[in-house]
Amino acid sequence: MSTLKHIATENAPKAIGPYSQAVVANGFVYTAGSIGFNPQTMQIVEGGIKQETRQSLLNMKAVLEAAGTGLDNVIKTTVFLKDMNDFGAMNEIYSEIFGTARPARSAVEVARLPRDAKVEIECIAVVPKL
């Protein structure tokens, strides 16, 4: 039987609903969707898709680290875009942040995201055994 561990860190925005920032189960961490909130102000960062993508990924990285893992252990991401025309700009920042890591990925356009964000990203990662 699996034990669930709910992850909460001050280094990423607090959940804005009845959910966890992430849950660890059976050696994997499943993150909630991350949007480009500044963790201190709980406001979406200004500047457009590149800035929102960067902040979203930095928030996700903080949650992964709180779960005992990191971007190098991500096996799958899902990217939700408000406008698929932003794919190239998002992809540029995504590639920069992930570096040589190349998790599997899906990217879809959606009608609307929380707080009218331009991008939301979630992931599944392996949590190494200590």
N, CA, C and O atoms as a Tinker XYZ file with bonds, in Angstrom:
   520  protein
     1  N      0.842000   -1.187000    0.000000    73     2
     2  CA     0.000000    0.000000    0.000000    64     1     3
     3  C      0.881000    1.242000    0.000000    63     2     4     5
     4  O      1.861000    1.317000    0.741000    81     3
     5  N      0.532000    2.196000   -0.820000    73     3     6
     6  CA     1.318000    3.415000   -0.975000    64     5     7
     7  C      0.948000    4.444000    0.092000    63     6     8     9
     8  O     -0.213000    4.568000    0.484000    81     7
     9  N      1.950000    5.170000    0.547000    73     7    10
    10  CA     1.722000    6.307000    1.425000    64     9    11
    11  C      1.888000    7.565000    0.593000    63    10    12    13
    12  O      2.878000    7.715000   -0.122000    81    11
    13  N      0.930000    8.461000    0.684000    73    11    14
    14  CA     0.999000    9.718000   -0.046000    64    13    15
    15  C      1.663000   10.771000    0.823000    63    14    16    17
    16  O      1.389000   10.873000    2.018000    81    15
    17  N      2.537000   11.550000    0.210000    73    15    18
    18  CA     3.179000   12.663000    0.902000    64    17    19
    19  C      2.805000   13.935000    0.154000    63    18    20    21
    20  O      3.129000   14.090000   -1.024000    81    19
    21  N      2.125000   14.838000    0.840000    73    19    22
    22  CA     1.710000   16.097000    0.230000    64    21    23
    23  C      2.825000   17.124000    0.420000    63    22    24    25
    24  O      3.333000   17.311000    1.525000    81    23
    25  N      3.192000   17.778000   -0.664000    73    23    26
    26  CA     4.304000   18.728000   -0.662000    64    25    27
    27  C      3.777000   20.153000   -0.569000    63    26    28    29
    28  O      2.841000   20.533000   -1.272000    81    27
    29  N      4.397000   20.935000    0.317000    73    27    30
    30  CA     4.094000   22.363000    0.439000    64    29    31
    31  C      5.402000   23.085000    0.726000    63    30    32    33
    32  O      6.134000   22.713000    1.643000    81    31
    33  N      5.692000   24.105000   -0.048000    73    31    34
    34  CA     6.897000   24.898000    0.157000    64    33    35
    35  C      6.572000   26.378000    0.041000    63    34    36    37
    36  O      5.730000   26.788000   -0.758000    81    35
    37  N      7.251000   27.160000    0.846000    73    35    38
    38  CA     7.112000   28.624000    0.790000    64    37    39
    39  C      7.844000   29.194000   -0.427000    63    38    40    41
    40  O      7.650000   30.359000   -0.774000    81    39
    41  N      8.684000   28.382000   -1.077000    73    39    42
    42  CA     9.478000   28.850000   -2.216000    64    41    43
    43  C      8.714000   28.834000   -3.532000    63    42    44    45
    44  O      9.262000   29.160000   -4.585000    81    43
    45  N      7.451000   28.454000   -3.462000    73    43    46
    46  CA     6.573000   28.470000   -4.637000    64    45    47
    47  C      5.230000   29.027000   -4.189000    63    46    48    49
    48  O      4.916000   29.018000   -2.999000    81    47
    49  N      4.438000   29.511000   -5.138000    73    47    50
    50  CA     3.127000   30.068000   -4.756000    64    49    51
    51  C      2.270000   29.043000   -4.025000    63    50    52    53
    52  O      2.281000   27.855000   -4.348000    81    51
    53  N      1.530000   29.525000   -3.039000    73    51    54
    54  CA     0.595000   28.661000   -2.323000    64    53    55
    55  C     -0.506000   28.225000   -3.276000    63    54    56    57
    56  O     -0.831000   28.932000   -4.230000    81    55
    57  N     -1.071000   27.072000   -3.014000    73    55    58
    58  CA    -2.200000   26.594000   -3.810000    64    57    59
    59  C     -3.351000   27.597000   -3.682000    63    58    60    61
    60  O     -3.628000   28.103000   -2.594000    81    59
    61  N     -4.016000   27.877000   -4.807000    73    59    62
    62  CA    -5.126000   28.835000   -4.780000    64    61    63
    63  C     -6.472000   28.120000   -4.745000    63    62    64    65
    64  O     -7.507000   28.697000   -5.081000    81    63
    65  N     -6.441000   26.872000   -4.338000    73    63    66
    66  CA    -7.651000   26.078000   -4.231000    64    65    67
    67  C     -7.399000   24.894000   -3.317000    63    66    68    69
    68  O     -6.352000   24.820000   -2.674000    81    67
    69  N     -8.338000   23.972000   -3.252000    73    67    70
    70  CA    -8.197000   22.807000   -2.370000    64    69    71
    71  C     -7.366000   21.687000   -2.998000    63    70    72    73
    72  O     -7.891000   20.626000   -3.334000    81    71
    73  N     -6.079000   21.933000   -3.148000    73    71    74
    74  CA    -5.164000   20.954000   -3.731000    64    73    75
    75  C     -3.767000   21.161000   -3.170000    63    74    76    77
    76  O     -3.504000   22.175000   -2.523000    81    75
    77  N     -2.880000   20.224000   -3.407000    73    75    78
    78  CA    -1.488000   20.293000   -2.960000    64    77    79
    79  C     -0.612000   20.827000   -4.086000    63    78    80    81
    80  O     -0.958000   20.698000   -5.260000    81    79
    81  N      0.516000   21.421000   -3.733000    73    79    82
    82  CA     1.485000   21.835000   -4.743000    64    81    83
    83  C      2.002000   20.615000   -5.489000    63    82    84    85
    84  O      2.292000   20.683000   -6.683000    81    83
    85  N      2.114000   19.506000   -4.781000    73    83    86
    86  CA     2.527000   18.237000   -5.387000    64    85    87
    87  C      2.200000   17.112000   -4.419000    63    86    88    89
    88  O      1.964000   17.333000   -3.231000    81    87
    89  N      2.192000   15.896000   -4.959000    73    87    90
    90  CA     1.993000   14.700000   -4.147000    64    89    91
    91  C      3.038000   13.676000   -4.578000    63    90    92    93
    92  O      3.240000   13.444000   -5.770000    81    91
    93  N      3.701000   13.065000   -3.594000    73    91    94
    94  CA     4.657000   11.999000   -3.851000    64    93    95
    95  C      3.968000   10.672000   -3.551000    63    94    96    97
    96  O      3.365000   10.492000   -2.493000    81    95
    97  N      4.071000    9.740000   -4.513000    73    95    98
    98  CA     3.497000    8.403000   -4.344000    64    97    99
    99  C      4.334000    7.397000   -5.126000    63    98   100   101
   100  O      4.657000    7.625000   -6.292000    81    99
   101  N      4.680000    6.301000   -4.494000    73    99   102
   102  CA     5.380000    5.191000   -5.167000    64   101   103
   103  C      6.634000    5.627000   -5.923000    63   102   104   105
   104  O      6.904000    5.126000   -7.015000    81   103
   105  N      7.396000    6.551000   -5.353000    73   103   106
   106  CA     8.653000    6.960000   -5.967000    64   105   107
   107  C      8.534000    8.005000   -7.058000    63   106   108   109
   108  O      9.513000    8.315000   -7.737000    81   107
   109  N      7.342000    8.548000   -7.227000    73   107   110
   110  CA     7.119000    9.601000   -8.227000    64   109   111
   111  C      6.512000   10.821000   -7.541000    63   110   112   113
   112  O      5.818000   10.696000   -6.532000    81   111
   113  N      6.777000   11.990000   -8.093000    73   111   114
   114  CA     6.106000   13.203000   -7.638000    64   113   115
   115  C      5.264000   13.734000   -8.793000    63   114   116   117
   116  O      5.720000   13.822000   -9.933000    81   115
   117  N      4.040000   14.078000   -8.469000    73   115   118
   118  CA     3.087000   14.631000   -9.424000    64   117   119
   119  C      2.819000   16.067000   -8.998000    63   118   120   121
   120  O      2.267000   16.307000   -7.925000    81   119
   121  N      3.210000   17.020000   -9.837000    73   119   122
   122  CA     3.006000   18.419000   -9.453000    64   121   123
   123  C      1.659000   18.918000   -9.946000    63   122   124   125
   124  O      1.132000   18.463000  -10.961000    81   123
   125  N      1.123000   19.861000   -9.199000    73   123   126
   126  CA    -0.041000   20.597000   -9.673000    64   125   127
   127  C      0.437000   21.515000  -10.792000    63   126   128   129
   128  O      1.638000   21.743000  -10.937000    81   127
   129  N     -0.472000   22.030000  -11.563000    73   127   130
   130  CA    -0.102000   22.982000  -12.601000    64   129   131
   131  C      0.535000   24.219000  -11.987000    63   130   132   133
   132  O      0.081000   24.723000  -10.960000    81   131
   133  N      1.575000   24.691000  -12.617000    73   131   134
   134  CA     2.303000   25.867000  -12.134000    64   133   135
   135  C      2.143000   26.999000  -13.131000    63   134   136   137
   136  O      2.454000   26.852000  -14.313000    81   135
   137  N      1.657000   28.124000  -12.646000    73   135   138
   138  CA     1.579000   29.306000  -13.498000    64   137   139
   139  C      2.611000   30.318000  -13.020000    63   138   140   141
   140  O      3.259000   30.109000  -11.994000    81   139
   141  N      2.764000   31.390000  -13.742000    73   139   142
   142  CA     3.836000   32.345000  -13.486000    64   141   143
   143  C      3.586000   33.308000  -12.347000    63   142   144   145
   144  O      3.789000   34.512000  -12.500000    81   143
   145  N      3.146000   32.799000  -11.203000    73   143   146
   146  CA     2.972000   33.627000  -10.013000    64   145   147
   147  C      4.310000   33.943000   -9.379000    63   146   148   149
   148  O      5.182000   33.078000   -9.292000    81   147
   149  N      4.474000   35.184000   -8.935000    73   147   150
   150  CA     5.563000   35.528000   -8.040000    64   149   151
   151  C      5.164000   34.959000   -6.677000    63   150   152   153
   152  O      4.093000   35.301000   -6.178000    81   151
   153  N      5.986000   34.100000   -6.053000    73   151   154
   154  CA     5.593000   33.469000   -4.792000    64   153   155
   155  C      5.332000   34.455000   -3.654000    63   154   156   157
   156  O      4.536000   34.169000   -2.760000    81   155
   157  N      5.984000   35.593000   -3.678000    73   155   158
   158  CA     5.800000   36.575000   -2.607000    64   157   159
   159  C      4.515000   37.394000   -2.779000    63   158   160   161
   160  O      3.811000   37.649000   -1.802000    81   159
   161  N      4.210000   37.802000   -3.996000    73   159   162
   162  CA     3.057000   38.683000   -4.212000    64   161   163
   163  C      1.801000   37.935000   -4.633000    63   162   164   165
   164  O      0.699000   38.478000   -4.553000    81   163
   165  N      1.960000   36.680000   -5.087000    73   163   166
   166  CA     0.850000   35.889000   -5.620000    64   165   167
   167  C      0.187000   36.574000   -6.813000    63   166   168   169
   168  O     -1.008000   36.402000   -7.057000    81   167
   169  N      0.971000   37.346000   -7.544000    73   167   170
   170  CA     0.520000   37.977000   -8.780000    64   169   171
   171  C      1.311000   37.385000   -9.944000    63   170   172   173
   172  O      2.464000   36.985000   -9.784000    81   171
   173  N      0.679000   37.335000  -11.112000    73   171   174
   174  CA     1.392000   36.848000  -12.296000    64   173   175
   175  C      2.459000   37.862000  -12.677000    63   174   176   177
   176  O      2.206000   39.066000  -12.706000    81   175
   177  N      3.655000   37.359000  -12.968000    73   175   178
   178  CA     4.747000   38.248000  -13.357000    64   177   179
   179  C      4.386000   38.969000  -14.647000    63   178   180   181
   180  O      3.667000   38.434000  -15.492000    81   179
   181  N      4.887000   40.172000  -14.787000    73   179   182
   182  CA     4.619000   40.972000  -15.979000    64   181   183
   183  C      5.667000   40.692000  -17.047000    63   182   184   185
   184  O      6.768000   40.226000  -16.751000    81   183
   185  N      5.306000   40.984000  -18.296000    73   183   186
   186  CA     6.274000   40.899000  -19.369000    64   185   187
   187  C      5.937000   39.926000  -20.477000    63   186   188   189
   188  O      6.614000   39.909000  -21.505000    81   187
   189  N      4.903000   39.112000  -20.295000    73   187   190
   190  CA     4.501000   38.236000  -21.385000    64   189   191
   191  C      4.863000   36.781000  -21.194000    63   190   192   193
   192  O      5.237000   36.344000  -20.105000    81   191
   193  N      4.742000   36.042000  -22.285000    73   191   194
   194  CA     4.865000   34.583000  -22.250000    64   193   195
   195  C      6.237000   34.105000  -21.769000    63   194   196   197
   196  O      6.305000   33.134000  -21.016000    81   195
   197  N      7.310000   34.740000  -22.172000    73   195   198
   198  CA     8.642000   34.293000  -21.748000    64   197   199
   199  C      8.814000   34.432000  -20.233000    63   198   200   201
   200  O      9.320000   33.519000  -19.580000    81   199
   201  N      8.400000   35.556000  -19.682000    73   199   202
   202  CA     8.537000   35.773000  -18.248000    64   201   203
   203  C      7.624000   34.833000  -17.469000    63   202   204   205
   204  O      8.014000   34.310000  -16.425000    81   203
   205  N      6.407000   34.616000  -17.975000    73   203   206
   206  CA     5.489000   33.703000  -17.297000    64   205   207
   207  C      6.010000   32.263000  -17.347000    63   206   208   209
   208  O      5.907000   31.528000  -16.365000    81   207
   209  N      6.564000   31.869000  -18.481000    73   207   210
   210  CA     7.111000   30.517000  -18.600000    64   209   211
   211  C      8.269000   30.336000  -17.639000    63   210   212   213
   212  O      8.341000   29.325000  -16.940000    81   211
   213  N      9.173000   31.296000  -17.592000    73   211   214
   214  CA    10.333000   31.213000  -16.688000    64   213   215
   215  C      9.858000   31.076000  -15.241000    63   214   216   217
   216  O     10.336000   30.205000  -14.514000    81   215
   217  N      8.923000   31.927000  -14.818000    73   215   218
   218  CA     8.465000   31.881000  -13.429000    64   217   219
   219  C      7.726000   30.586000  -13.135000    63   218   220   221
   220  O      7.883000   30.010000  -12.059000    81   219
   221  N      6.923000   30.129000  -14.081000    73   219   222
   222  CA     6.215000   28.859000  -13.908000    64   221   223
   223  C      7.200000   27.727000  -13.661000    63   222   224   225
   224  O      7.008000   26.917000  -12.754000    81   223
   225  N      8.253000   27.669000  -14.466000    73   223   226
   226  CA     9.245000   26.603000  -14.326000    64   225   227
   227  C     10.080000   26.753000  -13.055000    63   226   228   229
   228  O     10.444000   25.752000  -12.439000    81   227
   229  N     10.385000   27.974000  -12.658000    73   227   230
   230  CA    11.112000   28.174000  -11.404000    64   229   231
   231  C     10.252000   27.752000  -10.217000    63   230   232   233
   232  O     10.759000   27.184000   -9.250000    81   231
   233  N      8.954000   28.030000  -10.290000    73   231   234
   234  CA     8.036000   27.592000   -9.239000    64   233   235
   235  C      7.977000   26.063000   -9.190000    63   234   236   237
   236  O      8.021000   25.465000   -8.114000    81   235
   237  N      7.878000   25.443000  -10.360000    73   235   238
   238  CA     7.834000   23.986000  -10.432000    64   237   239
   239  C      9.127000   23.392000   -9.877000    63   238   240   241
   240  O      9.093000   22.395000   -9.155000    81   239
   241  N     10.251000   23.992000  -10.205000    73   239   242
   242  CA    11.561000   23.542000   -9.711000    64   241   243
   243  C     11.592000   23.590000   -8.185000    63   242   244   245
   244  O     12.095000   22.661000   -7.553000    81   243
   245  N     11.064000   24.657000   -7.583000    73   243   246
   246  CA    11.037000   24.780000   -6.125000    64   245   247
   247  C     10.194000   23.676000   -5.490000    63   246   248   249
   248  O     10.564000   23.130000   -4.450000    81   247
   249  N      9.073000   23.351000   -6.110000    73   247   250
   250  CA     8.212000   22.279000   -5.600000    64   249   251
   251  C      8.926000   20.932000   -5.725000    63   250   252   253
   252  O      8.893000   20.119000   -4.801000    81   251
   253  N      9.564000   20.701000   -6.861000    73   251   254
   254  CA    10.314000   19.449000   -7.045000    64   253   255
   255  C     11.411000   19.316000   -5.994000    63   254   256   257
   256  O     11.594000   18.238000   -5.428000    81   255
   257  N     12.132000   20.381000   -5.729000    73   255   258
   258  CA    13.203000   20.344000   -4.734000    64   257   259
   259  C     12.636000   20.056000   -3.344000    63   258   260   261
   260  O     13.252000   19.330000   -2.564000    81   259
   261  N     11.471000   20.616000   -3.029000    73   259   262
   262  CA    10.825000   20.337000   -1.741000    64   261   263
   263  C     10.429000   18.865000   -1.640000    63   262   264   265
   264  O     10.335000   18.314000   -0.543000    81   263
   265  N     10.197000   18.237000   -2.786000    73   263   266
   266  CA     9.838000   16.811000   -2.822000    64   265   267
   267  C     11.067000   15.903000   -2.846000    63   266   268   269
   268  O     10.930000   14.680000   -2.815000    81   267
   269  N     12.274000   16.493000   -2.903000    73   267   270
   270  CA    13.499000   15.697000   -2.882000    64   269   271
   271  C     14.012000   15.302000   -4.249000    63   270   272   273
   272  O     14.739000   14.317000   -4.382000    81   271
   273  N     13.639000   16.063000   -5.271000    73   271   274
   274  CA    14.087000   15.747000   -6.619000    64   273   275
   275  C     14.376000   17.051000   -7.365000    63   274   276   277
   276  O     14.511000   18.102000   -6.739000    81   275
   277  N     14.472000   16.995000   -8.680000    73   275   278
   278  CA    14.769000   18.201000   -9.447000    64   277   279
   279  C     14.402000   18.044000  -10.905000    63   278   280   281
   280  O     13.878000   17.011000  -11.321000    81   279
   281  N     14.680000   19.068000  -11.669000    73   279   282
   282  CA    14.326000   19.072000  -13.089000    64   281   283
   283  C     14.982000   17.937000  -13.863000    63   282   284   285
   284  O     14.426000   17.459000  -14.851000    81   283
   285  N     16.167000   17.498000  -13.421000    73   283   286
   286  CA    16.862000   16.424000  -14.130000    64   285   287
   287  C     16.170000   15.073000  -13.975000    63   286   288   289
   288  O     16.506000   14.123000  -14.682000    81   287
   289  N     15.207000   14.975000  -13.059000    73   287   290
   290  CA    14.463000   13.732000  -12.859000    64   289   291
   291  C     13.040000   13.788000  -13.395000    63   290   292   293
   292  O     12.250000   12.872000  -13.165000    81   291
   293  N     12.712000   14.862000  -14.110000    73   291   294
   294  CA    11.372000   14.976000  -14.703000    64   293   295
   295  C     11.272000   14.007000  -15.874000    63   294   296   297
   296  O     12.154000   13.959000  -16.731000    81   295
   297  N     10.180000   13.230000  -15.901000    73   295   298
   298  CA     9.996000   12.279000  -16.994000    64   297   299
   299  C      8.896000   12.703000  -17.966000    63   298   300   301
   300  O      8.858000   12.227000  -19.101000    81   299
   301  N      7.992000   13.601000  -17.526000    73   299   302
   302  CA     6.886000   14.034000  -18.393000    64   301   303
   303  C      6.401000   15.392000  -17.943000    63   302   304   305
   304  O      6.226000   15.635000  -16.749000    81   303
   305  N      6.182000   16.281000  -18.902000    73   303   306
   306  CA     5.540000   17.560000  -18.621000    64   305   307
   307  C      4.319000   17.711000  -19.519000    63   306   308   309
   308  O      4.232000   17.125000  -20.597000    81   307
   309  N      3.397000   18.505000  -19.043000    73   307   310
   310  CA     2.265000   18.942000  -19.868000    64   309   311
   311  C      2.236000   20.459000  -19.800000    63   310   312   313
   312  O      2.226000   21.045000  -18.718000    81   311
   313  N      2.223000   21.087000  -20.972000    73   311   314
   314  CA     2.205000   22.542000  -21.082000    64   313   315
   315  C      0.848000   22.948000  -21.628000    63   314   316   317
   316  O      0.421000   22.478000  -22.683000    81   315
   317  N      0.181000   23.820000  -20.903000    73   315   318
   318  CA    -1.105000   24.369000  -21.327000    64   317   319
   319  C     -0.868000   25.821000  -21.740000    63   318   320   321
   320  O     -0.427000   26.637000  -20.932000    81   319
   321  N     -1.161000   26.134000  -22.989000    73   319   322
   322  CA    -0.952000   27.487000  -23.515000    64   321   323
   323  C     -2.288000   28.144000  -23.822000    63   322   324   325
   324  O     -3.193000   27.507000  -24.362000    81   323
   325  N     -2.406000   29.417000  -23.477000    73   323   326
   326  CA    -3.593000   30.189000  -23.833000    64   325   327
   327  C     -3.640000   30.401000  -25.339000    63   326   328   329
   328  O     -4.717000   30.440000  -25.934000    81   327
   329  N     -2.468000   30.537000  -25.953000    73   327   330
   330  CA    -2.381000   30.795000  -27.388000    64   329   331
   331  C     -1.213000   29.987000  -27.964000    63   330   332   333
   332  O     -0.060000   30.219000  -27.603000    81   331
   333  N     -1.509000   29.048000  -28.851000    73   331   334
   334  CA    -0.465000   28.191000  -29.423000    64   333   335
   335  C      0.561000   29.014000  -30.218000    63   334   336   337
   336  O      1.658000   28.522000  -30.482000    81   335
   337  N      0.233000   30.234000  -30.598000    73   335   338
   338  CA     1.208000   31.103000  -31.252000    64   337   339
   339  C      2.363000   31.460000  -30.320000    63   338   340   341
   340  O      3.402000   31.935000  -30.778000    81   339
   341  N      2.192000   31.236000  -29.013000    73   339   342
   342  CA     3.255000   31.487000  -28.037000    64   341   343
   343  C      4.190000   30.292000  -27.870000    63   342   344   345
   344  O      5.121000   30.346000  -27.066000    81   343
   345  N      3.955000   29.215000  -28.619000    73   343   346
   346  CA     4.739000   27.987000  -28.445000    64   345   347
   347  C      6.238000   28.238000  -28.590000    63   346   348   349
   348  O      7.014000   27.777000  -27.753000    81   347
   349  N      6.657000   28.944000  -29.612000    73   347   350
   350  CA     8.085000   29.171000  -29.854000    64   349   351
   351  C      8.757000   29.911000  -28.718000    63   350   352   353
   352  O      9.851000   29.539000  -28.292000    81   351
   353  N      8.115000   30.955000  -28.224000    73   351   354
   354  CA     8.684000   31.733000  -27.112000    64   353   355
   355  C      8.723000   30.892000  -25.837000    63   354   356   357
   356  O      9.706000   30.928000  -25.097000    81   355
   357  N      7.654000   30.134000  -25.580000    73   355   358
   358  CA     7.634000   29.245000  -24.417000    64   357   359
   359  C      8.745000   28.218000  -24.541000    63   358   360   361
   360  O      9.476000   27.969000  -23.583000    81   359
   361  N      8.874000   27.623000  -25.717000    73   359   362
   362  CA     9.855000   26.568000  -25.954000    64   361   363
   363  C     11.292000   27.066000  -25.743000    63   362   364   365
   364  O     12.141000   26.322000  -25.251000    81   363
   365  N     11.558000   28.301000  -26.107000    73   363   366
   366  CA    12.890000   28.886000  -25.914000    64   365   367
   367  C     13.267000   28.904000  -24.432000    63   366   368   369
   368  O     14.370000   28.499000  -24.065000    81   367
   369  N     12.357000   29.370000  -23.587000    73   367   370
   370  CA    12.627000   29.430000  -22.151000    64   369   371
   371  C     12.637000   28.026000  -21.542000    63   370   372   373
   372  O     13.480000   27.718000  -20.700000    81   371
   373  N     11.711000   27.188000  -21.964000    73   371   374
   374  CA    11.634000   25.799000  -21.490000    64   373   375
   375  C     12.972000   25.100000  -21.730000    63   374   376   377
   376  O     13.504000   24.443000  -20.835000    81   375
   377  N     13.508000   25.244000  -22.929000    73   375   378
   378  CA    14.783000   24.620000  -23.289000    64   377   379
   379  C     15.920000   25.175000  -22.430000    63   378   380   381
   380  O     16.788000   24.427000  -21.982000    81   379
   381  N     15.909000   26.467000  -22.208000    73   379   382
   382  CA    16.942000   27.110000  -21.384000    64   381   383
   383  C     16.904000   26.567000  -19.944000    63   382   384   385
   384  O     17.947000   26.243000  -19.377000    81   383
   385  N     15.724000   26.472000  -19.370000    73   383   386
   386  CA    15.591000   26.035000  -17.975000    64   385   387
   387  C     15.909000   24.543000  -17.830000    63   386   388   389
   388  O     16.595000   24.150000  -16.886000    81   387
   389  N     15.425000   23.721000  -18.745000    73   387   390
   390  CA    15.665000   22.278000  -18.641000    64   389   391
   391  C     17.075000   21.888000  -19.073000    63   390   392   393
   392  O     17.547000   20.809000  -18.713000    81   391
   393  N     17.748000   22.728000  -19.826000    73   391   394
   394  CA    19.111000   22.412000  -20.243000    64   393   395
   395  C     19.144000   21.146000  -21.077000    63   394   396   397
   396  O     18.408000   21.025000  -22.056000    81   395
   397  N     19.997000   20.199000  -20.696000    73   395   398
   398  CA    20.138000   18.973000  -21.476000    64   397   399
   399  C     19.060000   17.929000  -21.157000    63   398   400   401
   400  O     18.936000   16.932000  -21.868000    81   399
   401  N     18.292000   18.152000  -20.105000    73   399   402
   402  CA    17.194000   17.221000  -19.776000    64   401   403
   403  C     16.124000   17.321000  -20.866000    63   402   404   405
   404  O     15.805000   18.417000  -21.327000    81   403
   405  N     15.589000   16.211000  -21.264000    73   403   406
   406  CA    14.581000   16.177000  -22.320000    64   405   407
   407  C     13.430000   15.255000  -21.928000    63   406   408   409
   408  O     13.296000   14.159000  -22.472000    81   407
   409  N     12.589000   15.706000  -20.970000    73   407   410
   410  CA    11.452000   14.857000  -20.604000    64   409   411
   411  C     10.447000   14.772000  -21.755000    63   410   412   413
   412  O     10.412000   15.631000  -22.637000    81   411
   413  N      9.638000   13.726000  -21.724000    73   411   414
   414  CA     8.517000   13.656000  -22.663000    64   413   415
   415  C      7.618000   14.857000  -22.387000    63   414   416   417
   416  O      7.569000   15.356000  -21.262000    81   415
   417  N      6.902000   15.322000  -23.421000    73   415   418
   418  CA     6.086000   16.525000  -23.230000    64   417   419
   419  C      4.889000   16.524000  -24.148000    63   418   420   421
   420  O      4.950000   16.059000  -25.286000    81   419
   421  N      3.808000   17.052000  -23.633000    73   419   422
   422  CA     2.638000   17.395000  -24.438000    64   421   423
   423  C      2.418000   18.888000  -24.286000    63   422   424   425
   424  O      2.685000   19.451000  -23.224000    81   423
   425  N      1.937000   19.532000  -25.334000    73   423   426
   426  CA     1.599000   20.955000  -25.271000    64   425   427
   427  C      0.261000   21.142000  -25.975000    63   426   428   429
   428  O      0.079000   20.716000  -27.115000    81   427
   429  N     -0.661000   21.779000  -25.283000    73   427   430
   430  CA    -1.994000   21.988000  -25.840000    64   429   431
   431  C     -2.441000   23.424000  -25.620000    63   430   432   433
   432  O     -2.031000   24.079000  -24.662000    81   431
   433  N     -3.286000   23.899000  -26.519000    73   431   434
   434  CA    -3.915000   25.203000  -26.350000    64   433   435
   435  C     -5.227000   25.001000  -25.611000    63   434   436   437
   436  O     -5.979000   24.068000  -25.892000    81   435
   437  N     -5.490000   25.892000  -24.662000    73   435   438
   438  CA    -6.712000   25.812000  -23.864000    64   437   439
   439  C     -7.489000   27.122000  -23.967000    63   438   440   441
   440  O     -6.937000   28.155000  -24.348000    81   439
   441  N     -8.759000   27.067000  -23.628000    73   439   442
   442  CA    -9.607000   28.256000  -23.724000    64   441   443
   443  C     -9.228000   29.317000  -22.699000    63   442   444   445
   444  O     -9.231000   30.511000  -23.000000    81   443
   445  N     -8.898000   28.873000  -21.478000    73   443   446
   446  CA    -8.575000   29.840000  -20.427000    64   445   447
   447  C     -7.818000   29.142000  -19.313000    63   446   448   449
   448  O     -8.022000   27.956000  -19.052000    81   447
   449  N     -6.942000   29.891000  -18.660000    73   447   450
   450  CA    -6.163000   29.382000  -17.531000    64   449   451
   451  C     -6.478000   30.207000  -16.285000    63   450   452   453
   452  O     -6.985000   31.323000  -16.401000    81   451
   453  N     -6.185000   29.672000  -15.085000    73   451   454
   454  CA    -6.450000   30.434000  -13.869000    64   453   455
   455  C     -5.792000   31.811000  -13.902000    63   454   456   457
   456  O     -4.664000   31.970000  -14.370000    81   455
   457  N     -6.511000   32.780000  -13.403000    73   455   458
   458  CA    -6.033000   34.167000  -13.327000    64   457   459
   459  C     -5.612000   34.715000  -14.690000    63   458   460   461
   460  O     -4.810000   35.646000  -14.769000    81   459
   461  N     -6.151000   34.139000  -15.753000    73   459   462
   462  CA    -5.856000   34.546000  -17.130000    64   461   463
   463  C     -4.372000   34.450000  -17.480000    63   462   464   465
   464  O     -3.852000   35.246000  -18.262000    81   463
   465  N     -3.703000   33.465000  -16.888000    73   463   466
   466  CA    -2.295000   33.207000  -17.213000    64   465   467
   467  C     -2.169000   32.821000  -18.681000    63   466   468   469
   468  O     -3.132000   32.374000  -19.303000    81   467
   469  N     -0.971000   32.998000  -19.223000    73   467   470
   470  CA    -0.684000   32.626000  -20.608000    64   469   471
   471  C     -0.182000   31.186000  -20.722000    63   470   472   473
   472  O     -0.275000   30.573000  -21.786000    81   471
   473  N      0.354000   30.646000  -19.610000    73   471   474
   474  CA     0.922000   29.297000  -19.633000    64   473   475
   475  C      0.777000   28.652000  -18.257000    63   474   476   477
   476  O      0.850000   29.326000  -17.230000    81   475
   477  N      0.573000   27.353000  -18.253000    73   475   478
   478  CA     0.568000   26.543000  -17.030000    64   477   479
   479  C      1.301000   25.247000  -17.360000    63   478   480   481
   480  O      1.085000   24.654000  -18.417000    81   479
   481  N      2.171000   24.813000  -16.447000    73   479   482
   482  CA     2.980000   23.624000  -16.698000    64   481   483
   483  C      2.905000   22.698000  -15.483000    63   482   484   485
   484  O      3.018000   23.144000  -14.341000    81   483
   485  N      2.713000   21.405000  -15.746000    73   483   486
   486  CA     2.731000   20.400000  -14.688000    64   485   487
   487  C      3.717000   19.315000  -15.093000    63   486   488   489
   488  O      4.098000   19.206000  -16.258000    81   487
   489  N      4.126000   18.507000  -14.106000    73   487   490
   490  CA     5.072000   17.445000  -14.441000    64   489   491
   491  C      4.927000   16.237000  -13.535000    63   490   492   493
   492  O      4.275000   16.273000  -12.491000    81   491
   493  N      5.561000   15.172000  -13.980000    73   491   494
   494  CA     5.752000   13.958000  -13.199000    64   493   495
   495  C      7.266000   13.726000  -13.173000    63   494   496   497
   496  O      7.934000   13.803000  -14.205000    81   495
   497  N      7.788000   13.445000  -11.995000    73   495   498
   498  CA     9.238000   13.221000  -11.858000    64   497   499
   499  C      9.494000   12.043000  -10.934000    63   498   500   501
   500  O      8.662000   11.692000  -10.098000    81   499
   501  N     10.658000   11.446000  -11.104000    73   499   502
   502  CA    11.120000   10.385000  -10.222000    64   501   503
   503  C     11.720000   11.030000   -8.979000    63   502   504   505
   504  O     12.429000   12.033000   -9.068000    81   503
   505  N     11.430000   10.446000   -7.823000    73   503   506
   506  CA    12.051000   10.872000   -6.574000    64   505   507
   507  C     13.097000    9.816000   -6.219000    63   506   508   509
   508  O     12.746000    8.691000   -5.866000    81   507
   509  N     14.381000   10.173000   -6.310000    73   507   510
   510  CA    15.426000    9.173000   -6.019000    64   509   511
   511  C     15.324000    8.652000   -4.593000    63   510   512   513
   512  O     14.963000    9.383000   -3.671000    81   511
   513  N     15.647000    7.380000   -4.430000    73   511   514
   514  CA    15.671000    6.792000   -3.084000    64   513   515
   515  C     16.927000    7.272000   -2.379000    63   514   516   517
   516  O     18.007000    7.325000   -2.967000    81   515
   517  N     16.771000    7.614000   -1.129000    73   515   518
   518  CA    17.921000    8.099000   -0.337000    64   517   519
   519  C     18.700000    6.955000    0.244000    63   518   520
   520  O     19.695000    7.173000    0.935000    81   519
